[in-house]
Amino acid sequence: MAVTLSERAAAHVANYLSKRGKGIGLRLGVRTSGCSGVAYKLEFADVIEPEDVSFESHGVKVLIDAKSLAYLDGTELDYTREGLNEGFKFNNPNVKDACGCGESFTV
């Protein structure tokens, strides 16, 4: 089981944590939402919680709660720029279907 960051995503997270002046890494997870079932959640982590599973990718710590790991196993988080838009993109091989608005997905 593993979740990874692309080099671009890891550089973006490391840069943000440096500017922020605190934090140990990135916390990923899923929450019930939208018309397809679950949606991604992403936040910067300051502490490791007891339920967290920890990975390291390109020097950045990635924390995921055990329940979310079943949905995210094998996912690569990338950071993309397309025209004027930029942001994180989840490349999740487990997704079977996604809603039309792109907010939620089904595994």
Sequence and secondary structure as in RCSB ss.txt:
>XXXX:A:sequence
MAVTLSERAAAHVANYLSKRGKGIGLRLGVRTSGCSGVAYKLEFADVIEPEDVSFESHGVKVLIDAKSLAYLDGT
ELDYTREGLNEGFKFNNPNVKDACGCGESFTV
>XXXX:A:secstr
   EE HHHHHHHHHHHHHHT   EEEEEEEEETTTEEEEEEEEESS  TTEEEEEETTEEEEEEHHHHHHHTT 
EEEEEEETTEEEEEEE TT  EE TTSS EE 
